[in-house]
Amino acid sequence: MTLRYEPIEAHYVHSQRLILHAEEKLAEGDRIQASEKAWGAVAHYFKHLAAQRGWRYVTHADAFRISDRLAAELEEPRVKTLFSVVNSMHGNFYQDQKSLDHIGQEIEEVKVLLDILRRGENSNGR
C-alpha cells in the first residue's frame, strides 16, 4: 500500500489506524497483537511529533527521551508515566504475560496518552 501523505502526516495516520487495530485485536482475543498495535500507535505519534520538532527518533532510547521532552514541553508529567505503560505493552509482544483484561485497561491508558499529545499539539498551534 502506498500512502498519499507526506512522511509526517503518514505517521499521524498510522497512529490513528493502529489504536483502532489494537482494539480490534483485543476483541479477537489476540493479546500479543493488541499489545504491539497499541505500542505502534504511540511510536508513530512520537515519530510524527519528533519530525515536526526536528528531534531525533531512531532508537528505543530516543522514544524515552521524547517522552521526557514532551512531558516538559506540555507541562504534563503523565506523559512519562503513560509512556512506561506503553513500553510495557511492547514488552508483552515478546513475553505474552498479560491478560486480556490487563491489556484492555492499558489500551485505555494509551488512548489517554494520545489525547494528551493531541491536545498539546493543538494548543501549541502545530
Secondary structure, 3 states (H helix, E strand, C coil): CCCCCCHHHHHHHHHHHHHHHHHHHHHHCCHHHHHHHHHHHHHHHHHHHHHHHCCCCCCHHHHHHHHHHHHHHHCCCHHHHHHHHHHHHHHHHHHCCCCHHHHHHHHHHHHHHHHHHHHHHHHCCC
